[in-house]
């Protein structure tokens, strides 16, 4: 213990750089080895398409993730494994930030390693580290902001406002949800830690930094009528009731049910420990965020970053329990077994470790597993339907899809099959334009099995093919219909507003 104290800096234990780097290297190796085992996720196909239409914003997201997709494909090539390199790197960075949070809360090197390790094998971090998504960078941004705010509150050094503001701005370039974090942290800090909150020019500098970084994306949203609010409203209207019902169970499983005692201990420590009075607002921020997400009908994973902060806070009392003189070897073995069981279950639910034919059970907890399968087969089915259009009529024919996943798959795999550029009214695809009115020939429609209502916008429709992913996986596109229609009920320019949808 004396050696540990002797190696502190600024009143904190020495950072466990080597062990955390070792954990990160192991995790990165596993993710890289598995990254190409299934295929692209529907959202990844969309990010690839958005990366080909670089802009400061899109209907449903800011520019950062599509930009990362573009960079990854330019640097590493066109494959799922290449696209997922930024996700792996983001999760590696997340482990370091979690260790820094544990250190900021007084955790020694063992506590830091435990915090990084538990976070790294948590279900939600593994899921977003495997696939490129806005949630991948969102997790990193939220945790970085939490670490910087903890440091700001602990030291009272106003200069930390600037990196905090930069992280908030970067988070807004990726996903506007970071505004919820800022809101609940302010609501928690003002009544509980306002005296420790430095004000003055550094606060204004940090605020300005956030606004300058995020300004291009915010300007794009304002110039386009804030479509992100429409998308958020669609999520709440369509999934809000289900999200509220599942919210509490999801908080128990998003990391692991076996980790619940650790993050509960972390909450109690933040609330009760006089030495961590500066961090007490985080004990209030988590329930505030939960209430806000429930009120908005948002998704349960929005609260996971603050859950990880509680997990990091709980690692010190968890280790103390194991170090007590009365602690039995059986208790230590039980703790190790709990972590091992968590690794096995979370890997099966979030990573492509099982044969595709065995995904029914994991998909009950994580349907995104199945959304990585069947996209080349969907393109093959569309190509079979396209071959039914006489060559003389193909110049005026249109390939139209119900959603951005289908359109992204046809963008990715269609050219090699002789298919034209797909069109869709879904999300940003609607902004990339309708077909010209001169395209008055047949329409090849690709839609989900139960979405036949879209056919009312077309004439003379008949099914010509079905999608089969070849694994029997019951994902959203399994059994999707490829429908050949003779034309549209109105010219494309007049029909387009009716075909546009945000969720």
Phi, psi and omega in degrees: 000321179296320178297321179297317180293325181293340184258021180277158174229132180055036178080006180246152175299160177296141181287135183276063187299310183298306179299320179293320177297323177296316177300316181297321180295319178296314181296317179297322179295315179297313181297319180295319180295329184263351193296335182254013189287322175263258180190191178296146168276156181304319180293324178296321176298322177294318178297323176299315179295317179296325177296335175279352177234057186303134180206171178280357178186166178221167182309319190243007182193158169286184192271350194296312184293315173302323178295318177298322177297318179296314180297316182299317181288325178293323185272317189253349179105178184259096176196158176303320181297319179294316182298330187270002177301314178299327178294317178298314180297323179295321179291323175301314178298324180298319179300318179296320181294321178298318177298322178294324176297314178299320178295319180298332179270014175090007182287135177283187186299322180294319178296317180299316180294319179296316180298314179296320181293314180296319178296320183294330180260005175296151185300308182295314176301319177298318182297313183281341175281337179282322185240147176287126180202164175297328179294334179300307182282335177297316179301314180296315182297314181299315182292324177296319178297318179298316179298313181295321179291322175301317179294321178298315181291323182289317186269335186069014181272109184296343180297339179288351175297327185291307176296329176298314178298320178298320178293321177297316179298316178296321177298323178290334175289344181256314183200134185285355178299337181300339176298328177296320178297313180301318182297311184287327177293319176297318180296329180275323184286320186302315179277341189246337184221021185298327182293334180268357186271112180290140178243188178105201188297329181292327176297316179293324178295319178294319177297317179296321179298317179298316182292321180295316181295318185273350188306315182300319180290320178294321178298318180299314180299316180297319182292337181254017175078025178053058180297336179301326177293324176295318178297314179299322177295323177294320177299314182294319183290319184277320187244359188303314182296315179296318179300321180291321180295321185273352191302307183296312176303324180293325177298332181279337186246346186298327172264299173177139175302330181285347178267355183303315179300330181289312183284336172293318176298324177295319178297315180297322180294315179297326183282326190255330190287117180299330180291341180248030181302326180296334183264358183304327178304334180289334175292329177278327185297322182297307178296328176298317179296319179301315180296320180294316180295319177298317180297323182276349184072027181282179183276148185298331184289350178301331184269358186299319181304316178291332174296324178290326174299317177297321178299314178299321179293331183274353182291326179295309177295330178295315178293324179298320176302319182284336183273346183302147183302327182276356182291131182272160174300328180298321180295319179295318178296321178297320178295316178297321179294323179298318178294318180297317178298319178300315180301313183296312183293313182295324177296318180294326184277331188245339185246156181280065182261340182264157171298144181306328181290349183253023187270358184303314182290310177302326182291342175295333178258332185214090183293344181294340175302313183287340181283004175262008185235147169096359183288318174298324179293325176297318178296322177298318179295320177296322179295323177296319178294320180296326180295343178280353176272125179305140184305324181293343183253357184289334181298328179258008182273159183230139173258115187234138181237157180287321186221171186289334177295314177297316179297318179297321178296319180287328172297320184281314187256344186294317183304321179293342180258006179081018181271149177281176176298131179281156173238153177204153175265010187267129175049227186292338177302327178297325180288337182278005164104147173281166171296158176293155179296340177290344176279076186253023179267203180297157175239124173263113186257131174247123183214160176294160189303321186258019184250043184287352179297336181293342183290349180293344179273358183233169183240152173058046186272140176211137178295138179235348179197161175231149179271132175227116183287353175083357182241356184073014181284126184271068175269184188292336182260358177295126183081008179303148184262139168253116190241129178260121181245151182283338180175196181248158180282340178218162172303151185303320183297326179277332183279334191303316180301329179284333181276343182287135174213151190254354181204000000 
